[in-house]
C-alpha cells in the first residue's frame, strides 16, 4: 500500500552523464574566460559601467563566494581599457592665500614635465636676478637715478645754505643726514670755538637756529620728498628689473599653458611673489644662517624660503594607458578622501602644500573604485565622506575633526578637485535593503543593482563551463588535470551544494577548494591526473574536518542520551527532522516530537513558544495546524480541546515551519489514538488545507536520520517522508541509495496530510461524507468522534451543573419569600417567589448559575459565540 509513495533509487540523485563530457582530461579543454551563470548580473554591471549620467553607481549584491569580486574586476578592467587615462593633479603654493593651495590639472604625463620646467626656471631665476642687479645696465640705471637725486637735492641744499648764511649757518651732509653748522667769520665754527661761546652768544645762536628751522621747513619737506621719490624709483627699478626677468623666462610657460586658467593664475602670483622677495634672489639665496647648539635642528632659512616654489605632484598618471581601476582594501576616511600630514619642528606641528596626500578617490578619479560595503560602513565617517563627494562631484580634503563638528586648529584648505568616478559597492542583499530604505542619498547615487545568483541551470552549456573552469585553475595554478569521471563528481557536488538536481551552485569558491584538495590527494596517491576517487576522498575529508559536533550528537544518540525510537509504534509521538550545524557545515538532527490532547478550550499550546525557544515562523506553523483542524473537523461543531506540542530535548531554540506537518501527524495520532510508526521520520510544511509544502535542507535531514538509524540498526522499516516538491532537490549519497536499493531504507514523497498519515499509521485517512462524517474507522473518523466526545460534558460536569441549578433555585425562592410585599405585580407570583417564567429554560429547568467556590467549566469569556453553543450543548 505504501509502495505508491516510495521513491525509486534513480530519483534520489542525478548522476552526471559522462557522455556530456567529450574529453578524457581537462588538459584537452580551453580554459574558461567568461563568467558562468550570472548573465543577469553581468548585464547590469556592464550597463552601469557604460552609463555616464550622475547617480548610476553600482551596487553588486549576492552571496559570498559567487565570484562577485572577480567578475567586477574583470568587467571594470575591460571598461577601463576603453577610456583614456585621467589628468595629472598638482598642488602649488597660493602666494596670495597660503592656506588655500591651488589645484592644477594637466593631461597625463605633463605634470612631471611642468614640475621639471618650473624647477629649472626657479633655479635659473635665482642666478639671473642676482646677475641682473650686479650688471652694467642696472648699475647705469641706478647711477642715473642717483645722479638725478643728487642734483635735485643739491639744488635744495644750495637754497638751504643761501638762507642759512643769513642766520650764520651752513648745511653739510654726514652719516646722520643733513645738519646745520654755525659759522664764525663765514667759516664753519670749530668745536673749541663752539664750547667757548658765551652764554649770550649761545642763546643768540640758538635763537637764530630756531628761526632758520622755521624758514627752511618747506625746503626740508622738499628734500624728504626727493628722498622718497628716489627710494620709490629705486624700488620701481628693482621691480621692473625683476619682473622683466621673471616674465621673460616664464613667457614660454604662459604661451604653453594659456588655456589652463589655474596655471596662468599661479604664474601671475609667482611673478608677484618673486618681485616682493627680490632681496632673496639678489643674494642668490644666500644669507646668514643660525649658529649655536640648535643650529643643527633648525632648517636652513634659504632652503626653507625657496620651498615655497616647490610643486606637489599630487596624482601622477604618467605612463597610464587607460582609466584606473582601484580596489579599496582599507577605506578609512583619510585613505578615501586624502589628508594633510604634519612635521614636528621643535615641538611645533607644521605643514604646507607639499604635505597634502591623495586618497583612493583621487587615485581612481577618471576611472573606477571598487569598495566592499562591510569595510566602508564600519569606518567612521568614511561613508558620509564618500556620499558628500559623489553629491558635490568634487573631492574636498578636510580634517576628520571638522566632520565631527569639533573645533579644529587652523590648517590648510586645499582647493577641491573635480570628481569623475564610478563607484562599485560590493555587499549582500541585507545591506542593500538597509541602505535603500534608510539612506536617501544611497537611492540617488546607486541606481544600478547587480544581483548575483546562487545557482544556475544544469544544462550542457554550464556543465561545459564548469569543466573549462576546472581546466582554467589547472593551467593557472599548476594543478594536475582532472579526468572525465572526476569532473563528473565535481558537477554532482555542485548540484548537491545547490540542493537541486536541475541546478548547479554558483558558489565557485567551494568548487575551487574542492579542486585544490582533490589535487592534493592525487599528489599523495602519486597519480598523474585527478580521478573521481580523489574527489571523493577530498569530500570525505572536508566533512571529517568539520563534523565534530555531528559526531558528538550521534554519540549521544548511540548512548541513549537523546531519546529516539526508530522502531515500533507509539501514539502521539513522531520523529521530526531539523538542520543544525556550525560554520560552513550543516547536518540533520532527528528530534522526538510529542503531543498530548485532552478536554479543554485552550486550543493548541506550543510549549516551545511558551518557553520562548521558538521563532515566529515556527509559531505560525503551529497556528496553521489550528486552522487545519477547524477547517477539517469544526464545520458543524465547536472545536473544544487542549493540545500541547513539544520538541523533546531541544534546548537551543527552533524556527521554521518545516515540522508543521510532523506536528500535525502526531496530533492526529493522539486524537485518533492510532499509533504512529517510529521508524519513519517526517519533514514538510503544511497549509490550512492539508497540502504539503516544500522545505529546505532535505538532503541534510535525510542523511542525519539515516546515520542515526544505521547506529541503532537498519531493520528494513526505516525511512523518511518528504514533500513531493523536494524530490528534485535530492542529491543523496551512494550509501543511502544502496540502502534504498537493498530495501533497508525508504524515501517517501507525499502531496498532502492524507497520504502522510496513511504511511505512518497504515490506515487510510478517510473520506468526508455530506453529513460531515468520515469513512468508518478511518483516521479522520476516529479524530472526528474524539472531538465529538470532547465537547460533551463529563459525568462530573453534569453533576456539578445539576447541583448548581438546585442551589440557584433555592436561593431565588428564599429571596422571593423575603420580598413578597414588594414583588412585581406583573412578573411576581404574588407569594414573594422570585421565580418567573423567564427563569425557566426550554427544558423546564431554572438556570442554577455557578456553584460557589467552584471554577467555571471551560467558559472563556473572549468567545461569546462558542460560549452560547456550549450552554446549549450542556442543556
C-alpha positions, 0 to 999 in steps of 0.5 A: 500500500505504501509502495505508491509513495516510495521513491525509486533509487534513480530519483534520489540523485542525478548522476552526471552523464559522462557522455556530456563530457567529450574529453578524457582530461581537462588538459584537452579543454580551453580554459574558461574566460567568461563568467558562468551563470550570472548573465543577469548580473553581468548585464547590469554591471556592464550597463552601469559601467557604460552609463555616464549620467550622475547617480548610476553607481553600482551596487553588486549584491549576492552571496559570498563566494559567487565570484562577485569580486572577480567578475567586477574586476574583470568587467571594470578592467575591460571598461577601463581599457576603453577610456583614456587615462585621467589628468595629472593633479598638482598642488602649488603654493597660493602666494596670495592665500597660503592656506588655500593651495591651488589645484592644477590639472594637466593631461597625463604625463605633463605634470612631471614635465611642468614640475621639471620646467618650473624647477629649472626656471626657479633655479635659473631665476635665482642666478639671473636676478642676482646677475641682473642687479650686479650688471652694467645696465642696472648699475647705469640705471641706478647711477642715473637715478642717483645722479638725478637725486643728487642734483635735485637735492643739491639744488635744495641744499644750495637754497638751504645754505643761501638762507642759512648764511643769513642766520650764520649757518651752513648745511653739510651732509654726514652719516646722520643726514643733513645738519646745520653748522654755525659759522664764525667769520663765514667759516664753519665754527670749530668745536673749541670755538663752539664750547667757548661761546658765551652764554649770550652768544649761545642763546643768540645762536640758538635763537637764530637756529630756531628761526632758520628751522622755521624758514627752511621747513618747506625746503626740508619737506622738499628734500624728504620728498626727493628722498622718497621719490628716489627710494620709490624709483629705486624700488620701481627699478628693482621691480621692473628689473625683476619682473622683466626677468621673471616674465621673460623666462616664464613667457614660454610657460604662459604661451604653453599653458594659456588655456589652463586658467589655474596655471596662468593664475599661479604664474601671475602670483609667482611673478608677484611673489618673486618681485616682493622677495627680490632681496632673496634672489639678489643674494642668490639665496644666500644669507646668514644662517643660525649658529649655536647648539640648535643650529643643527635642528633648525632648517636652513632659512634659504632652503626653507624660503625657496620651498615655497616654489616647490610643486606637489605632484599630487596624482601622477598618471604618467605612463597610464594607458587607460582609466584606473581601476582601484580596489579599496582594501582599507577605506578609512576616511583619510585613505578615501578622501586624502589628508594633510600630514604634519612635521614636528619642528621643535615641538611645533606641528607644521605643514604646507602644500607639499604635505597634502596626500591623495586618497583612493578617490583621487587615485581612481578619479577618471576611472573606477573604485571598487569598495566592499560595503562591510569595510566602508560602513564600519569606518567612521565617517568614511561613508558620509565622506564618500556620499558628500563627494559623489553629491558635490562631484568634487573631492574636498580634503578636510580634517576628520575633526571638522566632520565631527563638528569639533573645533579644529586648529587652523590648517590648510584648505586645499582647493577641491578637485573635480570628481569623475568616478564610478563607484562599485559597492560590493555587499549582500542583499541585507545591506542593500535593503538597509541602505535603500530604505534608510539612506536617501542619498544611497537611492540617488547615487546607486541606481544600478543593482547587480544581483548575483545568483546562487545557482544556475541551470544544469544544462550542457552549456554550464556543465561545459563551463564548469569543466573549462573552469576546472581546466582554467585553475589547472593551467593557472595554478599548476594543478594536475588535470582532472579526468572525465569521471572526476569532473563528473563528481565535481558537477554532482557536488555542485548540484548537491551544494545547490540542493537541486538536481536541475541546478548547479551552485554558483558558489565557485569558491567551494568548487575551487577548494574542492579542486585544490584538495582533490589535487592534493590527494592525487599528489599523495596517491602519486597519480598523474591526473585527478580521478573521481576517487580523489574527489571523493576522498577530498569530500570525505575529508572536508566533512571529517574536518568539520563534523565534530559536533555531528559526531558528538550528537550521534554519540549521544544518540548511540548512548541513549542520551537523546531519546529516539525510537526508530522502531515500533509504534507509539501514539502521539509521538513522531520523529521530526527532522531539523538542520543544525550545524556550525560554520560552513557545515550543516547536518540533520538532527532527528528530534522526538516530537510529542503531543498530548490532547485532552478536554479543554478550550485552550486550543493548541499550546506550543510549549516551545513558544511558551518557553520562548525557544521558538521563532515566529515562523515556527509559531505560525506553523503551529497556528496553521495546524489550528486552522487545519483542524477547524477547517477539517473537523469544526464545520458543524461543531465547536472545536473544544480541546487542549493540545500541547506540542513539544520538541523533546530535548531541544534546548537551543531554540527552533524556527521554521515551519518545516515540522508543521506537518510532523506536528500535525501527524502526531496530533492526529495520532493522539486524537485518533489514538492510532499509533504512529510508526517510529521508524519513519521520520517526517519533514514538510510544511503544511497549509490550512488545507492539508497540502504539503509544502516544500522545505529546505535542507532535505538532503541534510535531514535525510542523511542525519536520520539515516546515520542515526538509524544505521547506529541503532540498526537498519531493520528494513522499516526505516525511512523518511517522508518528504514533500513531493516538491523536494524530490528534485532537490535530492542529491543523496549519497551512494550509501543511502541509495544502496540502502534504498536499493537493498530495501533497508531504507525508504524515501517517501514523497507525499502531496498532502496530510492524507497520504502522510498519515496513511504511511505512518499509521497504515490506515487510510485517512478517510473520506468526508461524507455530506453529513460531515462524517468520515469513512468508518474507522478511518483516521479522520473518523476516529479524530472526528468522534474524539472531538465529538466526545470532547465537547460533551460534558463529563459525568462530573460536569453534569453533576456539578451543573445539576447541583448548581441549578438546585442551589440557584433555585433555592436561593431565588425562592428564599429571596422571593419569600423575603420580598413578597410585599414588594414583588412585581405585580406583573412578573411576581407570583404574588407569594414573594417567589422570585421565580418567573417564567423567564427563569425557566429554560426550554427544558423546564429547568431554572438556570442554577448559575455557578456553584460557589467556590467552584471554577467555571467549566471551560467558559472563556469569556473572549468567545461569546459565540462558542460560549452560547453553543456550549450552554446549549450543548450542556442543556 
